[in-house]
């Protein structure tokens, strides 16, 4: 009876946290509980609840998506109001400060999710109104979600407590709890996936009663295999495969928590797992509809803009911002946080009396100069910047190491430059462009807008002033057209604070050309599917694993990487780098570099840098930007570290590879083995 009582309390808490129409059932006793799960509507609502715990990877300022801001791909615009994840990038955190889900402590949330999955698995037999095939699917669905939520804990904290097929023990004494070993974590997650696979469909529509689009995003065989592929790639990687940081560390039972020596054969298992997804023959990369540069760019954009496209293995609707926010359930909140003020809202700032705003962007998140440098050159197919000089704070992004064979020019100007995609020359006329922006891969122009480029919307017909907004008094004296023209901004008109672009490049990854952004409703109407797993990742997983496995397959790795490169019209990697099939180190670097371009703002980069233990070399640096306080367009293209309004450079130390257990949790679990450095 006690167990049922615990179940009822858990369900009641979920009910209280959700809207009445979603789960409006009164829980009082066991009879109610059994009655709820005996009806198909009750079961469906319970299953829906299991999905409310999905990580908020699409919100890039905090929660799980905060790893975008934590990584080296993005800078935070409003640096005077840093989020917790941005403070973490400075090293400004401890186990005592990471309290609550919004500050990175996901422990309680995911163990609650795991318990809810277990409850459904144990009680789905109570359903009296659904066919056995559907009940079998729901049990496999809950099992797979439980495995996924364990993975979310694993990638955040490293090995955690595994409760197996039982609920977490609410009577357990804190001093008796410690983490299971890495092998025990991985074996359990993999075994859960393998148990679920026979009862998972290739397509959700093949399950009885699940034939319409409202059930898209539920667990399938492809999702389970993609999860297995990602997990085994992590497990083969240096952080989880015999790294020195965790050697000798044991749990309270005397077991080594991490492997003590690397096992290169784990790369072979990772390669097999990636191939298993491909062998389903269920997914295809979104392909260009022609052979023009614009066709290649459009194919890449449609990964986000085309709902439930052939490349998405598993995804969910964007859930950015808070439930009471006008953008809730749409991509609008993220988009509003990335676009510049000057492309919308000609009536100016927020009108508190009329409550008509925001009509303008906030520019909170901008691509880093490192992200900008990553994209390859279209003609050569080579990645132009191979590294940077170093200063006392880390990488000096003003001194890139340029590959002379790439065709890239870090300085200089090109007159009469015609922007290559999403604009019409009849209104987006040629202009003087910095040479570093010329001749790049289509993903470059599909993902960002450089300083001085046209914003891709004919209604506005403006070039983006990506250096800082003029001071209010001088702005008010300018015409709407002039204030958006980077060559007509008056001298010494820069405001030092506020919602201004602090880098010189604008993210446009989530912006589809010709979308008006004049009122809140324009932002709120934009809805995309967040591609939690997509086929491009599987090709990168396969390429990396084939390159690293003991029986190295350099050509196979190149072939897998080429699948993604060719989608945007790039030449084969072995044509760009002759002989790379036989160069393990170079191919490893190229795979990770291309993945940085492909997955910008998709919460992938940080985990790649931590699992490979490259973050110590890649993250530390000052806040390098374009010279945003310059008094003219051309001078604004200098790279400086003095214009950014942030006090602390990015840091990374060995303790940062895994997130700490919060001090509150450690006070309860006094014998739990904390992560290194905390």
N, C-alpha and C positions, 0 to 999 in steps of 0.2 A: 504493500500500500504506500509505503514511503516513496518508492520510486515513481509511482504514478503521481503522487503529490508534487514531487519535484518537476515532473513533466508539465503538470498543469500550471505551476508557477512560471515556468519558462515560456509556455505558450501565452499565458496572460500578459507577460511582459512584452512579448512581441506584438500582441494585439494592441496594447496601450501605445506602442511606438508607431503603429501604422494607422492608416485612415480607416474609418468605420466601414466604408464600402469594400475595403480589401479583406478584412478579417473580423467581421462584426459578430463574433460568437461569444457567448457568455460561458466561461469556464468555472464550474463550481465543484465538480466531483468527477470520479472516474466514469460514471455513466455518460456525462457530457462529453468527455474525451473520446470514449468509444463511439458515441453517437456521431461526433464530428467526423471521425475517420471512416465511419461506415457509409457516409454519403460522398458521392463523387465531387460535389462542390466543395465540401470541407477538405477533402484530400488535395484537390487542385490548389486551394488557397494555401494549404500547408506547404505544398511543393513550391509555390510561388515565393513563399517566405524564405525558402532555402537560397533563392537567388538574390535576396536583398543584401546578402553579405559579400557579394562580388566586390573585389577591390576597386577602389575609385582611381584607377590608373589614369583616367582621362582628366582628372583635376590636377594640374601640374604645380600647384603651389603648396599642397600639403597632402595628407593621407598617403596612399601608395603611389599616386602620381607625382608626389614631391621629389621622387628620385630624378625626375627630369631636371628640376632646379638644383638638385644635389650634384648633378653630373657636370661635365665640361661642355655641354651642348647649348646651355641657356644661361642668360643673366637676368636678374630681377630688376625691373625698371624703378619701382618705388623703393629704393634702397633705404630710405629713412623709415620704412615700415616693413622690416624684413619678416618673412614667415619663418617658422621653426626650421623647415628644411633648408632654407637659405642660411640661417644661422649655423646650422650643422656644417654647411660647406666651409664656414670659417673656422670650424673646430670649437665653436662656442656652444657646447652642450655637455651634459654628463648624465649618468643614470638617474640623478635626482631631478633633472629638468625635463625628461622625456615622459611626461605624464599625459595620459589620455590618447585617444585614437587620432585626434588631429595633430598631435605632436609626435606621432610615430609609434606609439605603443599599441600594437595590434593584437596583443596576447589574448585579452578577454574576448574581443570581438570574434576571433577565429575559433577559439575553443567553444564559444557559444554556438557558432555555426556548425562545428563538428558534432556537438551534442544534438543539435536539431536534425542533422542528417541521420544520426544513429537512431533517434526516436522514430523517424519515418521508416527506416529499414526494419525495425523491430515490430512495427505496428501496421504496415501497409496491408497486411492480411485482413485487417478489420474492414477494409473497403468491400461493401456488399453490392455496389452498383456498377463497377467497372469490370471489363473482361480480364481474365488472368494474364493475357499478354501485356496489357497496359500496366497491371500491377507489377509484373516482372520488370517491365521497363523502368517504372518509378523507383524500384529498389536499386536497380543498377545505376540509375541517374543519381540517386542520393549517395550511393557508394562512390561514384566518380567525383561528385562535388566534395565529398568528405576528403578524398585523396587530394583534390585541388587545394582545399583550405589548409591541409597539412603542408602542402608545397609552399603556400604563401607564407606560412610561419617559417618554414625551412630556409627559404631564400633570404628572409629578413634576419633571423636569429641564428641560423645554423641548426644543428640537431636539437629537437625539442622533445617533450614528453609525448609518447605514443600510448593512447588508451586502447587501441585495438578495436574490437567489436563491441566494447562496452562504453557506456557513458563515463565521463570523467567523474571520479569519486568525490562527491561533495563532503564526505566524512574523512577524507584523507588528511593526515597531519602534514603541515607544511614542511616540517623538518625531515619527513620521509620521502620527499619528492626531489628528484633530480632528472636531468635530461637523459634520454636514451642515446645510444651511440648513433653515429652517422649511418652505419650499415643497417641498424635496426629501423631507422627512419626511412631509408631508401627502400629496403626490402618490403616494408609495410605498404608504402605508397604504390610501389610497382605491383605488389600482389593484389591490392585493391583494384587497380586498373585492369589487371589480367582477369580477375574474377568478373568484372563488369562487362568486359568486351563482348562476350557471346550474346549478351542481352541488350546491347546498344545497337541502334539502327545506323545505316549509312546516311539516310535522310530522315529528318524528323517526320516528314509527311507519311512515311511508311508505317508509323505506329498508329494503331486504331485510335480514333478521336483526335489525332494531332495533325490534321491535314491543312490547317490554314496558317497564315503568316503570323498570327499572334503567338504561335509557339516557336517561331524561329529564335534561335539563341539558346534553346535547350540542349542538353548534352547529347552528343552523337559519338559514334565510333571514332570518327576523325578527331574530335576534340580530345578524347581519352588518349589516343595515340600521339597527338601533338604534345599533350602534357607529358607523356612518357619521354618523348624526344627531348623536350626542354630540360626535364629533370636529369636525364642521363648525360646531357651535355654539361650541365653544371657539375655533376658528380665526377666527371672525367677531368674537369678543369683544376688548375693548380690549387686554388683556395680549399677545395674539398678533397683533394687527392694527395695527401701526404705533405702538406705545407709545414714549414718549420714552426710557425707561430703556435700551432696547437699540438705539437709533439709533446708527449709525456703527460698531457692533461687527462685526468681520469674523472669519472663520476663517482658517486659515493659507494658504488658497488665495486670500484676498482677497475672498471672497464675503460679502455681508451676511447674517448669520445670521438676523435677523428682518426682516420687511417694514419698509421705511423710512417708508411712508405708509399711513394707513388705507385700506382698500378696502371701502366700504359694501355693495358688491354681494355680498360674502361672506355677508351676512345672507340674501340671496335664495337662495343655494345651501343655507344651513342650513334655510330654510323648506321647500325642495323635498325635502331629505333626511328631514325629519320627516314630511312628507306621504306620502312613499314607504312608510313603515312603516304609516301608517293605511290606505293603499290596499291593503294586503295583506288587509284585512278578516279578520284572523286572531285578533285579541285584543279583549277587552272589559274595561272597568273592572268590578271587582266591584261589583255593584249591590245596593242595599237591597231587602229582601224585603217592605217595607211603607213607611209614611210617618211612622212615629213617630221621635222623637229617638233612641231605642234602636236602631231599625232602621238609621238613618244611621251611628251609631257602630259597629254590628256590621259593616256593609259595609266600613268602613275597617279594622277589626281583621282581617277575614278576608283581607285582602291578605297578612298574615303567617300567620294561623292555618289557612287553608285551603290545603293542599298542592297545588302545581302548578295554581293557579287560573287563570282566563281572563285575568288581567291580567299575569301573569308572562311576559315575552318570553324571558328567560334567567335562570337562577338555579342555585344549588347548595345542598346541605345545609350547615347551619352546621358550622363546624369550629373552634369557639371553644376556647381554652385549649390546653395542650400535649398531645402524643400520649399521655403517661402519666398525664394528669389524669383523675380519675373522671368528669369532664364531657365528655371528648373526643368530638367528633362530635355534640354536642347544643348547644342554646341555653342549657343549664343554667348554664354558667360565666358567661355574660354576665348571665343573670337573677339568679344569686346575687350578682353584683357590683353590682346595682342596687337590689334590694329592701332594706328596712330590717330591722334586727335584730328589731324588735318584732312582726313579723307571723308569725314562726315560731321554732321552737327555744325553747320555754318552759323547757326544762331548762338553759338558760344557755349559756355559752361552750364552746369546744372542749374535749373531755375527752381529753387526750393518752393517758391510761391505757386507756380503752375505745375510743379512736379512732372516736368516734361522730359527729363533726362534719364539715363545718359543717351545723348545723341552722338556722342563721340567716343573714340576708343580710349583706353586707359594706358596702353603701351607698357603693361607691367612685365611682360615676358618677351625677351628679344633673343634671337640667336646669338651665340657667342662668336667672336671672330674665329675661334678654333673650328666651330661648326661650319662657318662660311668657307674656311680654307679647305675643308675636307673634300668637297665635290670634285670629281675628275674633270679633265678637259675633254671636250667632245671629240675633237679631231684625233688626238693621240690615244685617248682612253686611259691616260696615266693620271695618278693622283698628284697634284702639283706641289703640295707642301709636305715634305717628308719628316719635318721636325722643326724645332725652334732652338735658338740660343737660349741660355739660361741667365737669370740674374739672381739676386739674393732672395727673391720670393718664389722662384720656380721658373716656369717657361716665360720667355720674353716674346710675346706675340707680335711685337713690332719688328722682329728679326727672324722671319721664316726661312727655313732651309728649303730652297726651291729646286725641284728636279729640272735640270736644264733640258731634258728631252720631252718634257710635258707640253711645252708651248705656252706656258703660263708666264705672264709679266706682272710682277708685284707692284710696279709703279708705272706712271705715265697715263696718257689720255688718248682716247679714240674719238675723233670728231664724227659727226653725222652717224652716230650709232642708232640702229633701229632695234628696239626691244623685241625679242624673238617670239614671245607667246602672249596670248590673251589680250592683245590690244590691236587696234586698227590704225595703220599709218595715217589715215585721213584725219585723225584727231591726236593720236599719240605720235607726234612727229619726231624725227631723229634729234638727238641731243649729244652733248659731250659726256662720255662715260669713262669711268676709271677703268684702266685696262684689266685690272684684276677681276672685273665682272664680265668680261667678254669671253665667249667661246666655251662656256661651262656646260656640264651635263644638264639635260632637261630638268632633273630633280632640283637643281639649284634654283631655277626660275619658278618652278612650281611650288617651292617651299618658302621662298623669302623674296623680299623686295629690297634691293640695295638703295642706298642714299641717292636720290635724284632720279630714280626710275618712275615711270608712270604707274599709278595705281590702276589695276585692270578693271575699270568701270567707266564706260563712255559717259554716263550721266554726270560724273564728276569732272572728267577731263583735267586731272591734276597730276603733277609730279609730286612724289612724296618727299617732304622735307624731313629727313630722318635725323638731322641734327636738332638741337633743342628748340622748343617752341619760343617765339619772341616773348618778351615781357608784356604784360597785359596792356599797358598804356600804348606801346608801339604797335601791338597787334590790332588794337581797336582802330588805329589810324590807317590800317592797310585795307585794301580791297580784298574781297574773298579770293579772287584769282591770285593776287600778289602774295598773300600770306601762305599760299600753297606752293609757291614757286621758289625752289631753293636758291635761285640766282637773284632774287629780289628781296630777300630778307635783309633788313637794315643792319648796319654795323653795330656791334656791341648790344644786341637786343636779346641776349640769352637769359632765361630765368633759371636759377640754380636748383629749384626744387619743383615738385608737383608731378603730374602725370605726363612725363616727357620721355622720349626715346633716349636712352643713355648709351646706346651702342653704335647706331648708325645703320642698322639693318632691321627690317620688320619681318616677323614671321607672317606668312600668308598660307601656311600649310592647310589650314581649315577654311580658307576663303575661296569660294568658287567665283570665277570672273563674272562680272555684270550683276552681282548681288547687291541691291541697294542696302545701305546701312545708315539710314537717316533718323530712325526712331527705335525705341526699345522693341517694338513689335517686329521690326525687321530682323533684329538679332534673335529674338525668341522664336521666330518661325523656322530657324535653321536646325534641322535634325539630321544627324549622321549615325552610322553604326560604328562603334569603337571596335576595331579588329584585334581582339585579345590574342588570337592565334590566326596567322595568315600564312599562306603557302610560301611566301618569300623567306620567312624565318626558317622553314624546313630545309630549303635549299642551302641557306647559310650554315645551318647545323650540320648538314651532310658534308658540305665543303670543308668545314673546320675539322670534323671528325676524321674524314678520309686523309686529310693532310697530316693529322697528328697520330693516327693509329700506327702500331708497330709495323704492319705490312702497308707502308705508306702508299697511297694511290694519288699521286700528284695530278695526273690527268683527270681522274674522276673528280677531284676537288675543283679543278678548273672548270670542268663541264657543269658542275652544280652552280658555281659562282656565275658562270656565263648565262645561265638561265635568267637571272635577275638583271644582269647588265644588258642583255640583248633586248629586254622589254623596253628600255629607254634608248635603244639605238647605239649603244656603245659596242666597240669591237670586242673580240674575245680577249680575255686577260692574257693569254699566251701570245697574242699579237701585240698587245700593248707592252708586254714585258717578255721578250723572247727568252725561252729557257726557264720560265718561272715554275714549270712543272717539277723541276729538279731543285728548286730553291725553297725549302720548307719555311725558313724565317721570313722571306719576302712574301710568300703566298699567305702566311698567317697574318702578316700586317695588312695586306690588301683586302683580305676577307673582312677583318674588323673595320677597316677604313670604309669600305663600301657599305657595310652594315650601318655605320654611323650616318651615312647619307640617306640610306633607304628608310631608316626608322627614326628620323628626327622627330622628337616630341612624342614618341610612342612608348616611353618608359622601358626602353631596352638597353640603352647605352650604359647606364650606371651598373646594371647587373653584369654586362659584358666586361666592364673595367674592373669590377671587384672579383668576379669568379676567376679571371685570368691574372689577377693581382698586378694589373698595370696602372691602377689608379694612383699609386704613389708617385709614378713618373708623369702621368698625364694630367692630373688635376691641379697641383699647386701652381698658382700664378697670380699676379696682380690682376686688377680689373681693367684689362686692355679694351679700348674702344677706339672709334674714330675720334678725331679732334673736334668734338661737338661744340666747343666754345669758340671756334674760329669765326672770323667775321666774314668769310666768304666760302662758297661752295668748294672750290678746289683745295683750299687749305684744310677744309673739314675732313679730307681723306687721309690726313696723317694719322698714324696709330700712336695713341698716348695712353698713359696710365694715370693721368692727373685729372681727367675730367669727370670720372665716375664718382657719384656722390655716395660712396661706400667706404667705410673706414678699414675694413678687414679684407685682406686677400684670401683667395681660396686656399685651403690647406687639406692635407690628407696624411694621416699617420697609420701605422699598422693596426691600431685599435679600431679604425673606421671601416674595416672590411665587413664586419657584422655589427648589427645594431645591439645596443646593450639591453639587458633586462632592466626594467625600471627599478629604482630603489624601493618603491612600494611593494613590488612583487618579491624582491629579494628579502624584504623584511618579513614576508609571510613564508617564503620557502628558504629557510636559513641555510640549507645545505645544497642549494642549487648552484651549479658551477657557472659562474658569470663568464661572459665572453672576454677575450683577451683585451687587456688595457683598461678595464673598468673595475 
